[in-house]
Amino acid sequence: MLMLLGPTLVMACLVGGRPSAFLSVLLAIGTEAAESAFGYGFDLLDAVDLICDGAGIILGLWIHKALLGVARKIPLPRYVACLLHLPSLPRHPS
């Protein structure tokens, strides 16, 4: 489960939720396909791996959504918001 939690959360912060979900699912399926291609086969444990990877992806996206909710309540400096793909402070004319 934790194998894809971190990468999904980082990708979600950098590029947004939808693209990171797509890339994370491709990564999970690609990992299992590579194991089969190199002769390790596909068995019950690989199906459990896919379920755990899916849980990690969902958890990573849920944490990102929670971070977005917090970021909307607490204004962030523009450079931090830009790095994390979150809403930032509105510009005030000087």
C-alpha positions in Angstrom: 0.0 0.0 0.0 2.8 2.4 0.9 4.7 1.7 -2.3 2.5 4.1 -4.4 1.3 6.4 -1.6 4.4 8.6 -1.6 4.8 8.9 -5.4 1.1 9.6 -5.9 1.1 12.3 -3.2 4.2 13.9 -4.7 2.8 13.8 -8.2 -0.6 15.1 -7.0 1.2 18.1 -5.4 3.2 18.8 -8.5 0.8 18.2 -11.4 -2.7 17.8 -9.8 -5.0 15.0 -8.8 -6.2 13.6 -12.1 -2.9 13.3 -13.9 -1.3 11.8 -10.9 -4.0 9.2 -10.5 -3.6 8.2 -14.2 0.2 8.0 -13.9 0.0 6.0 -10.6 -2.4 3.5 -12.0 -0.1 3.1 -15.1 2.9 2.6 -12.7 1.1 -0.1 -10.7 -0.1 -2.0 -13.8 3.3 -1.6 -15.4 5.1 -3.0 -12.4 3.0 -6.1 -12.4 3.2 -6.4 -16.2 7.0 -6.2 -16.0 7.1 -9.0 -13.4 5.1 -11.2 -15.7 7.3 -10.2 -18.7 10.5 -11.2 -16.9 9.1 -14.6 -16.1 7.8 -14.2 -12.5 4.3 -15.0 -13.6 1.0 -13.6 -12.1 -0.5 -15.2 -9.1 -2.8 -14.4 -6.1 -0.1 -12.3 -4.4 0.2 -10.1 -7.5 -3.5 -9.5 -7.4 -3.2 -8.5 -3.7 -0.3 -6.2 -4.7 -2.6 -4.5 -7.2 -5.3 -4.0 -4.6 -2.8 -2.6 -2.1 -1.3 -0.3 -4.8 -4.9 0.9 -5.5 -5.4 1.6 -1.8 -2.1 3.5 -1.7 -3.2 5.6 -4.7 -6.6 6.4 -3.2 -5.0 7.3 0.2 -2.4 9.5 -1.6 -5.2 11.3 -3.5 -7.3 11.7 -0.3 -4.3 13.3 1.5 -3.8 15.7 -1.4 -7.5 16.6 -1.3 -7.2 17.2 2.5 -4.1 19.4 1.9 -6.1 21.4 -0.7 -8.8 22.0 1.9 -6.3 23.2 4.5 -4.5 25.4 1.9 -7.8 27.1 1.1 -8.3 28.0 4.7 -4.7 29.0 5.4 -3.2 31.4 2.9 0.1 30.2 1.6 2.9 32.3 0.1 2.9 32.3 -3.7 6.2 30.4 -4.1 5.0 27.6 -1.7 1.6 27.3 -3.4 3.3 27.2 -6.8 5.6 24.4 -5.8 2.7 22.3 -4.3 0.1 23.1 -7.0 -2.2 24.7 -4.3 -4.1 27.9 -4.2 -2.1 30.9 -3.1 -2.6 34.3 -1.6 -4.3 36.8 -3.8 -2.2 39.6 -5.1 -2.7 43.0 -3.4 -2.0 46.1 -5.4 0.7 48.2 -3.7 
